[in-house]
Amino acid sequence: MKIVDVCAFYSPRGGGVRTYVEQKLAIGPQLGHEIVILAPGRNHAVIERGERARIVTIPSPRLPVDHKYHYFDDEAALHRALDNEAPDFVEVSSPWRSPSLVARWQGAAPRSLVMHADPLAAYLYRWFGPVLSRPTLDRMGERFWDHLRKLSRAFDLTVCANDDLARRMIAGGLVNVATHPMGVDDTIFAPGRRDPALRAELLRQCSLPPSAGLLIAVGRLAPEKRLPMLIEAATAASRRQPLGLVILGEGRDKRAVRRAIAGNPHIRLFAPETRRERYAAILASADALLHGCEAETFCMAAAEARACGVPVIVPDRGGASDHARGGAGRCYASGNPQAAADAIVALLRETTLPQPSRPRSNFDHFAELFDAYAALAGDRRLFGTDQGLPAHLDLPGLQSGGLGLAAY
């Protein structure tokens, strides 16, 4: 089967989506499939990743709020690229404008909408959640809910990576919703990567002895990741329990993160570690992963920590929370630095922790997902069904402006 992923969130310098795409390109051909990633880019390029895997970029403008990314703005060019590829199945990895473009493509291939982003949680709930209830906020976001409902009726499948998101989508009126949790590379992320010498060196860089606790936070330096809140929580917890916090990340919120650190010698900000084995060793050598974003659709960082046998301290909402419930770890009230500080202290003072259940492998994830796609493709060939998207679907408020990512 030839699977084309129209991936608006892909960037060679990206984070979790880039990791997921690289896994898909590696594993898809092993499962007998051809994988093509269609992504917006600076110019047209074809990047081969083996005999049956490649990335094709379509010339597109830069995203104003983050210049690492581009966005699809030429519907005809995207349709031509899909025509040229003639896929058996099409994925769209964004809930914004790009699925509307793909749904209007006249090809016969079935298609799935993969919820790699949760804009309502990342923006509306985060901004106004402290003062307004979820039902009120959902009414405020009714235009976006209507957009999602129309999309779900035009796609054969809406894929969520955690049950909480799937339940919210179903409650919001979406159809054809299924949960397919992602997986991790279990050849890299494993408890055996733990390195006491590396742990001691990281603590030394935090001006602390090996007897102190070591927390790791990883990810984009973006507002929804709540790094300043994590820094506040770690600083408060350190007054009760000696600990260091190492942050691995880059992004537009770098200045805000540095301001929050405010010269604290026990909290260090480093660039992301791009060497996967080295990163796995850093993760495995920590005493806990500290995470702040309640809008994760899966939270690859927490899954990789679990695979390394490292407990997680995560918000009680969103995909990250699954990784505390399924193994060693603690949840805290989302967005609450004092609750996060209490969770840090409680976990570091635990004398014994349960062994976290290992997440599924990325191989198992893609095998299950692609089997679901093959079944849908078989049904489409058998019954000759075709779900078209009406040309009037696009909502003006989702085209530009809006929450800042509408162009995706």
N, C-alpha and C positions, 0 to 999 in steps of 0.2 A: 504494500500500500504506500502511496506517495502522500505525505502529510506536509502541508504548507502552514507555517505559523506566521501570521501577520502580527509582528511583535513591535508595537509602538514604544515599549519601554526598554528595548535593547540598546545598550551602548557598550563599546569595548572597555570603557572605564566605569561601567555600572557596578551594581552590587548583587543583590539576591537574584534578580531576573537574569542577569548575565550568567551567573553560576548555573541557574536552572537551564538556560539555553545551551550552555556548553555540555551539560550532562545529556540533554536530549540529543544533541548532535552526535555524541559518542555512543549512546546506547541504542538509539533508534535503528541504525544499520545492523547492530548485533541481533536485534529482534526481527530482522528481515524487512524493515521499512526504509524508505528514502525520506530524508528530512531536509526541508528547505525553510530557512528563516528569511522572511521579507521584512526588512527593517528600514526606517527612514535614516538617511545619512547625508554626509556633505556632498557626495557625488555617487554616480553609479559604480558599483564594484561587485565582483563575484569572488567570494573568499571560500576556497575549497577546504573542506575539513574531512577529507577522505573520499572514498569512491562514491558514497551515496549520501553525502552530507555537505551542505554549503550554506553560506549566508549571502544574500543578495540585497544590496542597499539601493534605495530609490532616492534620487536627489530631493532634499527637503530642507525647509528652513530650520534654524536652530530654535530650540524652546527658550523663550526669553528668561524664564525663571531659573534655568539650569542649562548652561551651554554645553554640558556633556551630552545632552540629548537633542534629537531633532523630532519633528512631528510631520505626519502625513498631511499634505495640503492639496494634492493633485489626485482626485478620484480616478480620472481617466488613466493616469499612469499606473496607479495601483491595480486597476482592472486589467490593463494590458499585461502587467506582470503575472497576474493570476491566470490569464488566458495562456500566456507562454508556458507556464508551469503545468497546466492541466492537472491539478491535484485530484486525488481520490477523497481527501478530507482536508478541511481548512479549520485551523484554530485562529482565534483572535484573542490577544492577551491584554485587553484594555477595556474598561467599561465606558470609555468616553466616546469620541466621534468615530474612531477607526472601525468599530463593529458595524456602525451604520453604513460606512463606505463598503465594507465587505458584504453585508447582507444584500446590498443593491446590485452586487455583481451577478451577472446572468448565468454563471456556470452552474452545473447540476450537482456539484459536490456538496454533501452534507457539511455542516459547520458547527463548531462549538465556541461558546464565549467563556473564556477562562478568567476568573476573577482574581487577577494578580494584584488588584488594588481595591481598597475599601474606602472610597472618598468620603462617605458619610461619617465614618468613624475617624478618619484622619483629619477632617476639617470641621464639619458641622458639629459633631458630638464633642470634639476636643475644644472647640472655641466656646461653645455655649452650654456644654454639659454641666458645668458647675452651677448654673442658674436656671436651667430649663429642663424639663423632663424629656425622656426619649420620645414619648408619643407626640409631644409638642414639637420637638425637633424634626420628627418624621413628617409632620404636617408642613413645617417650613420647607422641607426638602421634597415636597410632593412632585415638583417638576422633574426632579432627577429620578424619583421612584417611577414616575410614569414612563420616562425614557427607558429605564431598566425593564419594566414590564413589557413594553413594545419590543425591545430587543429579544427578550426571552421567548416571545411568541414567534420570532423570526429565525431563531436558532434551534438546532436539534437538541442541544445540550448546554446547560450552564454549569460549569465546573467550579466547585469551591474546595479549598484545601483544608477547611476545618468545619466541624459540625455547627458551631455557633454562627458562623457566617451563612451557612446553608439554611439554618432555621430562620434567620432574619430575612433572607431572600424569599423563602417560601411564604413567611408571614406577610411580606410586602407584596405578594401577588405574583411572583415569578413562577414560571412553569419549567418543566424538564430540568430540575435542579438535582445535582448529584454531588456527593462528597468523595473526593479522591485525594487523601493526604499525600503530600510529597514525600520524598525519601532523601537519604544522605549517602554520600560516597563512603561506604563502610570499609573500603580498602585504604582510606586515608584517616578517617576519624575513628579512633579506637582508644580505650583506656591505656593501652601500651605505649602511647605517645607521651605519657606523663614523664617529665624530666625535672627531678629535684634541683639540679644545678640551674636550669633555666628559671625555675620558680624563684630561687634565691636571687638570681640576677635581676629579675623583674622587680622584686621587692627592694633590692639595693637601689635601683633607679628611682624607687619611691621613697628613698631614705628610711628604709625599715629593715629590721632583721628578719631572718627566715621564720621566726616564731609568729610573725604577724599574719593576718589573713590576706589573701590575694583575690581581688575581684577583677573580672574582665568585662568590658562593654565594647561591643563592636557594631558597626553600621554607619550609614550615611549621617553626616552632621546636618540634620534637617530638623525643623521645628517639631514634626510629629514624633520624632525619636526621643524627645524630652531629655536630652543629655544634661542641660542645666539642672533639671529636677533630680536626676540620678546623682549628680555631683553634690547637690544639697543634701540628699539622703545619705550618701557615703560619708560626707563631712560630719553630719550629725551622728551617724553610727560609730565613727572613729573616736568619738569622745567616750564611748562605752566599751569599745572593742578595737584594739590596734588593727588597722587594715590599710591596704593600699588599693587604689583603683587605677587600672591601666585601660585607656580608651584607644581603640584602633579605628580610625575613620577619617574621612575628609568630606567636605561639602560646604555649602554656602553659609552654614551656621557656625563656621569655625571661630569667628570673632566672639560670638555669644558664648561659645563653650569656653574659650580662653578667659573671658571675663568671669564666668562662673567659677573657674578653677582659682582665679585670683591669687596665683602664686603659691597655692597649697602644695608643699613638697611631696605629699603622699598621693597626689593625683597627677598622672602623666598622660598627655595626649601624644599619640604617635600616628604616623601614616599607616594606612592599611598594609598588612603583610600579604603580598601577592604570591609568595611561595606557599603552596597548599600544605606541604608537609610541615613546614616551619609554623604556619598558622595553626595547624592541628596540634602541634606540640605546645604552643602557647596556650591554646584553649584547654588542653588536657592537664596543663600544669597549674591551672587556677583552682581556687577553692569553690568558686561559684561564678556563673555568668549573671550579670546584672543587666536587665533590659527594661526600657521605659515605655515602649510604644504599644498602645492598646488597639491599634488599627492594623496589626499584622494579619495577613491572610493565611500565613502558615508559620513564619518565623524560622528561617533556615538556621540562624545563629543558635537559637535554643535547641533545635533538633541536633545540630552538630555537637553542641555541648553534651546533650544526653548521650550521643553515640560515644563520646569520650569518657563517659562515666562521671561527668561534672554536674552537680545540681544547679538549678536555675532559680533566680529570683525575678518574678515577672508580674505584669499587671494581671488583674483577675478578669479581664475582658480581652477578646480577640484571640487570634491563633496562638500567641505565645503562651497563653494560659494552659493550653492542652499539654504542654511539655512539663509543667509542674504536676498536673493531675496524674499523668501517666508514669511518674517516677519520683525520684528524690527532688525536692524543690519546694518553694513557697510562693504563693500568690499574695499580692497586696492590693489595696484599693487603688484603682487606676488614677494616676495623676496626683497622688497624695505622697509627698516626700517623707512625712513622718511615718506613715504606714510602711513605706519602702525601707526606711531606716530600721524600724522595728523588725521587719522581715530579715534584713541583713544580719542584725545582731542575733536573732533567734537561730538562724541557720548556722552561723559561724560558731555558736556555742553548743550546737548539737554534738554529742559525743559519738553517736552512730547515726548514719543515714542509710535508708534503704537503697539498694542498688537500682538505679533507674532502668526501666525497661527500654531496650534499644528501639529507636524508630526503625521503620522499614527501610530497606535499601532503595536507592534511586532506580536500580534495575527493576525491582518488584513494582515500584510505582508506575514506571513507564509501561511495563508489561500489562498491568491491569488497565491503565488508561487507554492504551492503543487497542487492546481487546474490545473495550467499549466503543471506540471509534470504528473498528472493523465491523462490529455488529450493526451500527447505524448505517455504515456505508452499504452493507449487505441488504438492509431493509430498504434503503433508497433505491437500489438496483432492482429489488424484488417487486416493490410496489409502485415505483416511478413517481414518488411524491416529490413535491418541490415547494418549499416555503419561501416565498418572495417577501421582501421588505418594501412597504410602500415608500414612494419617493418623498413623501411629506414627513417621514419619521423625525428627521433632525429637528431638534429644538433650538431656536436661536440663542437661548441663554447658555447652551452647552457648546456653542461654536467658538466663542472667543470671550475673553474676560472670565467671568464666573469665578471658579476657585483657583484659576491660574494654570490648570493643566487641561483645559477643555479641548485643546487642539489634538490631544491624543485620541 
